[in-house]
């Protein structure tokens, strides 16, 4: 059993407006990410909210997820990783962290990662670059202690000999949104895929 934590608490400083609430087709970015994660083999889905928490919680109201508020979201993504790790069910074998601005990441890719993790039981499993990443349960206390804006990369660096690298995310799925140009690229890819 692996739990998923969606990191959706950010301020979207570079974009200047909440990227979680940008539209893609008839839904928001955070809804697409949430729907994709809900289609995987995880046992529960936690969404960490912070900036724009009321608006994000409102759009996720109808989804079977648990939203938790990170009061320290301004201190960086590490605090959201910590907040998510704290509330995950106690019996899980691992925690998959997913960023809330990667709406094209497919359930199929995440399921492949989950299956690989359960079979090989690494301490940390991550793609060649980017997210999602899966951390074994024994790292929960260290995840809960994270701060700052580096997040799980602190542990990936600390335990680099024990990190297994998974096959790269297909390029059309790896796009995330930090700027208006990124958003435009995601929109174009969305249209190109005939959504």
Buried (B, 14 or more C-beta within 10 A) or exposed (E): BBBBBBBBBBBBEEBEEBBBBBEBEEEBBBBBBBEBBBEBEBEBBBBBBBBBBEBBBEBBEEBEBBBBBBEBBEBBBBBBBBBBBBBBEEEBBBBBBBBBBBBBBBBEBBBBBBEBBBEEEBBBBBBEEBBBBBBBBEBBEBBBEBBEEBBBBBBBEEBEEEBBEBEEBEEBBBBBBBEBEBBEBBBEBBEEEEE
